[in-house]
Amino acid sequence: MVRRIPSPEAPHGQEAQVAPAANPVPNPVLDPVLPLVAPEGALTGLAAAVPAGSTPLLSPEAALSPQEEADARFAAGDVEGAIALWRTIVAADREDLWSLLALVDALFAGNRAGEAALALHEARQYRPANRQLMALLAEAERRQGRFDVALPLYEALASERPLDAPGDVAGFVECLVGASRLELALKEAYAAIRRWPDEAALRFWLARALEEACEQQKAADAYRACLARDPENTLGAAERMAALSEGRPETLPAAFVRSLFDQYAHRFSKHLVEKLGYRGPALLRAALEEAVGEPLVGRGWSVFDLGCGTGLSGEVLADLAGELHGVDLSERMLEEAAGRGIYKSLAAEDVVKAVERRPGGATGEGWDLVVACDVLNYIGALEPLFTAVAGKLAPEGLFALTIERLEGGEGAAPMDFTFQESRRFAHSPVYLRQVAEAAGLAIRLERFETLRVDRNVPVIGGFYVLERAG
């Protein structure tokens, strides 16, 4: 655990003298449903606060404190168990800042930024002037994509004195870029890089600010400096560089896609459907109905939903499936999909590897239907996926998919695919047909319709139903 010890300028003893708000509203993060026990007897009741199925780490004779027990669970990878224990400890003593910070750390590690924000909002009732709590609250709100809430907090911190940590500055610059306040974003980023020259996140958000300011060459240089400090490309600098140059990636790195959608999962479905007018799953279902030529309800097919996300496509296909399986890189997206109760299994894995690894269908004789709805725009070269799917389809199995159509890709010298500024791939229909034929797949249906609206511009999608050739 990365422990955030209370900073020296605000000792715990001084903070405890701040009067809390009268009758604070109960907080579900800090107030466990279970009755609280006195701190000195806490070990007796702590086991009840640990999620069912957690493995005890201590023998009855162990003499660890509750805090040590929580730390031991966290170190052993039992994040949920650690969170439950820290909640109990903090609820028993709301003046224990050290344990509150440990709870926030654990919530961040468990991708539960919303709960961390709730805990920090309540803690600030008792310590409204604590700079560290304000910085953590800004981080929690930023992690949820609530930039309008996070930005005023960062601004209040920066108005007193320079921000204390490079991660805080990177978060501040990210919010400034999102608000199109580029001049201040550049000023903050350059100043922070002088203090922390090896921080990759600072270089990344400097590059993003430069890119938005149309300083393309400077942005490319900053992305290059970011990659030198982040060789695994977890921040996605390589893709941003590719969009600035003539080069292009063959696919997006798994770490980048996973990070992107883990952060986006909680608002993905609502944003895609309500804000972007996304119609992909419904249109793909209609394409399937047309290709088959009769209703699909009750077919009892074995269906593999590639890049299933939160389950938007699975929801549309559930009534034709005897069994529905899903795969996605983002565990947070899979949690949302699991909540729909329609999938027999869900796996966090690369889609090509998942297709290659699984035998296909209930009997292992192949999938009746493989679906890739709004997935290929994160994969450039299609050959590996099409080859894998062709080898796992049942004799009469179908492969239904969407692409973003590459405009102008069918001329005398057609392009295969391109990497767009949106950090999504667009594919030429000519290229898709060539890849399908090479993989032994025939096109049963091809149609083009508006997939969604991006910045008030319709995005034209290609909807395909493929089958085994011959």
N, C-alpha and C positions, 0 to 999 in steps of 0.2 A: 504494500500500500504506500502511495506517495503521501506521507503525512504532512498536513498543513498546520504547523505549530503556530499558535497565536503570535502575532508580530510584536516586537519589543516596545513599539511606541504606544501600544494600547494594552497594558497588562490586564490580565483576567480580573484581578482584584478591583481595578478601576471600573471595568465594564460592568461588573456585578452591581455597582451602585446605581446604575441607570434604572429608573422605575419602569416596570413593564406596563403595557396598556392595561386598563382595567378590564377584568374578565376576558382575557384573550379568547378568540374563537378556537375551539378544538381543531387540531390539525391531524388529518388521517395519517400523515407521514410520521409525526412525532408521538402520536397517541395510539399505542397498540390496543386492539380490542380486548386483549387479556388484562386482568387486573395487574397493577404495578406492585412490586415488592420493594421493600427498603433496600438501599444499595448494599448494606452489609449482608443481607440475606439473598442477594440477587441470584447467586449461583443455583439456589434451590429451584427457582421458577423459570430460569432462562431456557431450559430445554423446551418448554411449552411454546416459546416464541419462535423456535426454529422450524422452518417448513418441514412438513412430513417427508420422510425419506432421506433427510440429511443424516450423515454418518457421524455419531458422536466422536469427538476428537480427544476427549479427556476421559480418564478413568475416574471412578467415584472418589479416589484418593487424591486426584490432582488438585494442586493448590494455586491454580491460576485465577486471577481476578476476572470479572466479566469482560473488561476491556481486553485483556490478554486472550481470552477465549475468542472474542470477536476477531481480533487480529490473526489468531491461529487459523480460524475458518477462512478468512480472506486469503491468507498465504497458501492454504490448501486448495484454493479455487472454488470454495463454497461461497460465492458472492451473496446469494440469497440468504444463506444462513447468517452471514456477517451483517447484512442489512437488518435482519430481524433483531439480532442482538443489539446492534447500535441503536435501533429505534427504542428498544426497551430502556437502555442505559440513559439515553438523552431525555426520554419522557420522565424518568425518575429524577433527573437533575438538569433542569433547563439552563442552569448557569455553568454547566460543564462544556466550555467552548471546544476543548480538545476533542471530546467525543463527538460533538456536533460536526466538526470538520472531518472526522473519520467517517461519519455517516454519509456526508456529502461525497467524499471520495468514493465510497462504495457504490452509491447511487449512480455516480458518473460512470464507474466501471461497468455497471449493469445496464448502461444506456437508459437510465431512468431520470433524465434531466428535469422532466416535469415535476417529479416528486422532490428532487433536490431543490427546485425553485420554491416549492411550498414550504419546505423546511427552513430555507433561508429567509423567506418573507416573514415567517413567524419569529425566527431568531433575531431579526432586525427590530422587532418590537421591544426586545430587551436591550439591544445594543445598536441603536440607530446610527451612531457615529462610527461604528467599526468599519474601517476601510477594507479589511480583508473579506468580510461578509458581503459588502457591496460588490467587490470584484468577482466573488464566486457567484453571486446572484446574476450579475451581468453575463457571466459565462454560461450559467444554466439557461438563461433566456435565449442567448445566442444559439446554443446547441439545439434548441427547439425551433429555430428559425424565426423567433420573435424579435426581429431586429429593431422594430419601433419601440420595444420595451427596453432592450439591452442598450441601445445607443445613448439615451439620457443618463443611464447609470455610468457608462464609460466616460461620458463628458463630465459628469460631476466629479469623478475620480481624477481625471486629467486636469481639471480646473484648479485643484489643490496643489498638485505637484506631478511630475512625470510618473506614469504608471510603473509599478514595481516589478513586473515580470514580463518576459517577451511574449508569453502566451496571451496575456491581457492586451498587449499592444496589437498583436495579430488579430484578436477578436474585435478590437476597436476599429482597426483599419478595414476589416471585413464589413462591419456595419456601415462605415462611412462610404465605402464603395457601393454598397447596396442602396444607400441614400443619394448617390451621385454627388457626394461632396468630395470631389477628387482632389482639390487643392489641399485640403486639410489631411486627406488620406495619404497623399504623397509626403507631406511634411512630417507626419507622425511616423510613417514607415522609414524614411531616410534617417530620422533622428534615432529610431530604435535600432536600426542596423549598425549605426556607429557604436552603440552600446553593446549589442549582441551580434557580432558579424557572422556567427556560425549558425544562427537560427533559420532553418529552412522555411518555416511558416511565414516569417517576416519577408523573406525574399519572394515567396509566392504571392502574398497580398500586395507587395510593392508592384510586382509584375501585373497583377490584375488591375491595379489602379492605373498603371501606365497604359495598359491595353485599352481601358475605357477612355483614357485621354488621347487615344490615337497616336501614341508614341510607340509604334510597332517594333522598331529595332531595339529601343531601350527595354521594352517588355520582353522581347526574345532573350536579351542578355540577362535579364533578371530571372527568367525561367531557367535559363542554363545554370545560373548560379544556385538556384534552388535545387536543381537536380544533382549538382555536385555535393550538396549537403543532404539530399534525400534520394540516394541511388535506387531505392526500391520503388520510387515514384508513387508513394502513398498519397501525395497531395494532387496528383494529376498534372504536373507541370509539363510532362512530355506531350500530352494531348493538346494543351494550350499552345505549346510551341509549334506543333504540327499544323494547327489551324492558322498560324501566322505565316507559315512558309509553304513552299510547294510540296514538301514531304507530307506523309500521312502515316499513321499507325495502321497495322493490319487488324488490330482489335484493341479494345480498351483493357487495361490491366485489371485483373480481378480485384486487387486491393482498392483501386480507385472506385470501381462500380459498387463494391460492397460498402465502402464508406459513404458514398453519395446517397445510396438508397437507405442505409441505416438511419441517416439523418432525416430523410424525406418520408419515411414510412408512415408516421403518425398522421400526415396530412395528404398522402399520395392520392388516394382514391378521390377525395373531395376536390382537390386542386385540379386533377386531371379531367374529371368529368364536368365540374361546375365552372372552372375558370378557363379551361382549354377546349371545352366542347368535345372531349374525346369520345369516339364512337367505335373504336377498333373492334372490341369483342362482339358487339351486336352485328356489325357489318361482316365480320368473319363467319359468324354463325349463319347469316343469310347466304353467304357465298357457299358454305357447305351444303345447305339445303338445296341450292340451285344445282350444285355439282352432282349431288346424289339423285336429285329429281323426285324426292318424296320426303315426307316428314321424318325427323330423326328421333323424336321423343320415344323413349323406352327401348332404344337399340341395345342397350347393355354392353356397349363397347368398352374396351380397355383403353384409357386415354392418358397420355403423358403430356402435361402442361409445362412446357419449357419456359423458364423465366416467368414463373407464375405470379410473382409480385404479391400483391395483397389479395389475389384471388378474383380479380374482376373478370378475367376470361373464364376461369373455372365456374363462376356463378352462372354464366351464360350457357355453359356446356354440361352442367351437372345432370340435366334430365335425360341426356342421351348416353350417359356413362354408367356401366355396371361397376366400374371402379375407376377412380380419378386420382392420379398421382401428380405431384408437383415438385419442381426443383427451382431454386433461385439462389443467387450468391448472398443475398442479404437476409440475415437471421431475423432482423426486425420486421422485414416485409413478410417473412414466413409466419411470424407470430400473428400478424394481422390476418393472413390467409387461414391459419388454423382456427381462428375465431369464427369463421364461416361454417365450420363443421361439415364440409363437403369433400375433403380430401382423405383418401385412405392412408396416404403417406406423404410427407414433405421432407425434402433434404436440402441442406445448404451446400451447394456444389456447382462447379462449372457445368454448363449445359452439355457441352460436347463430351466431357468425361462421364457425365451422368448417363447419357445415351449409350456410350460405349460399355459402361460397366453393367447396366441392368439388362437382363435377358429379354424383357419385353412382354407385357401382358401377364395375365394370371397363370397361363400355362407355359409361358416361355416361348411360345410360337410366334411372337411378334405383337406389336401394338396395332390396334385397330385404327387409332387416330393419334398423331403427334401434332401438337399445337405450338406455334411460336408467334404469339401476338405481341407486337411492339417490342420485339427482342432483337431482331437482326440489325436494328439501328445502333446497337452497341457492339456489333460484330462486323468487321470490315470484310475480310476474305471469307466466303461462304463454303468453300470446298470441304473443310474438315467436318462441319456440321451436316451438310447434305449427304456426305459419304456415310457418316455414322447412322443417320436416320434411315437411309435406304437399306442398310443392313439389318435394321431392327423392326421394319414394318411387317405386319402379317401379309399373306398373299394378296388380299384385297384391301390392305390398309391404306390410309390417307395421311398426307402431311399438309396441314393448313397453316398458312403463315402470312405475315404482312411485311412490307418494306416501306420505307420512304422513297418515293420515286426520284431518281436523279434526272432533273430536267435537262434536256439537250443531250442525253446519253445515248441516243439512237441515230446519230449522224453517220457520216461516211467512216469516221474513226471513233466508234463508240467507246466511252469510258466504262470501266467496270464499277467502281464505287468511289466515293469521295468522302472526306471527313469535313463536316460543316462547322461553322462558328458555334452552333448550338451544342457542340461536342457529341453529335450523333452522326451516324453514317447514313448516306443515301446511296441506293443501288440502282444501276441501270437494268431495266427489264431484259435487255439483250444479254447482259452478263448473267442474270438469274437463270435464264433459259439455258445458256451454255453450261452452267454449273449443274443444273438439274439433269440435263442429258448425259453429262459425263458421269454422274453418280448413278445412272440407271433409273431416273425418275422421269415420268411424262407429265405434262401439264394438262389437267382435266378442266381447269377454269382459271381465267385471268381477268381481273377487272380493276378499274381505278376509280377511287372516290376520295373525298376529303376525309382524312384521318382525324385531324384536330385543327385548331386554330392557334397559331403562335404569333404574338404581337400583331394581332388583327390580320394576319396573312394565312390563308388556308394552306395546310400542308397536305399534298396529294399523296395518298398511299396506294400501294399495289397490293391486292388481295389475291392469294393464290391457293389452289387446291391441287396437290400433286399426288401421283400414285406410282406404283412400281411399273416400269415400262414392260410391255410385252404381256 
